[in-house]
Amino acid sequence: MTRYQAITGHDCNIPSLLIDTQAPIDVLHDAAAYRIRAVTQLLENFAICDDAPKGAVVLQELSLVCSILLRDGCDLMDVAGRQQQEKLSI
């Protein structure tokens, strides 16, 4: 596994957001959980708010924010999972 892996949600020829694949598993897990909790909180707040505008543009922007955070969280969890597999293989 290479030392740094680009975040997959940002499609660019020169990646600027990278995951350190050698970071401790607890650090990777914490970073992933933080992003997933942020999305969960945002969606829960949006769901219970009766007076929030729910137009197409707002929903599109909300979907984009959620997908970015969830993709980052999934990328981090993938790296943590590969680290676990490598440790089990040794």
Secondary structure, 3 states (H helix, E strand, C coil): CCCEEECCCCCCCCCCCEEECCCCHHHHHHHHHHHHHHHHHHHHHHHHCCCCCCCHHHHHHHHHHHHHHHHHHHHHHHHHHHHHHHHHHC
